Amino acid sequence: KILKDKGATPTDLEEEVAKALFDIEVSPSSDIKADIRDIYISSAQELEVKNRLALVVHVPFRVWKTVRKIQGRLIRELEKKFNKK
């Protein structure tokens, strides 16, 4: 679920996001699992915004069309997974 440049190793946060995407994909109750199968990330980072942490996930342009189609539902699912942060 992570596509990095040659030789670049993913960070722990990127591993967590990729695992969350995989969990959403294999969960039986997910209604976006067919669309999420084609999605992968290029990077992820945390930013502090108004004393809260925001998670920024970068996706390659090739998969942006798919992400846009399910963006609202995907964000809700990722918020459930990362609500502790």
Secondary structure, 3 states (H helix, E strand, C coil): CECCCCCCCCCHHHHHHHHHHHHHHHCCCCCCHHHHCCCCECEEEEEEECCEEEEEEECCHHHHHHHHHHHHHHHHHHHHHCCCC
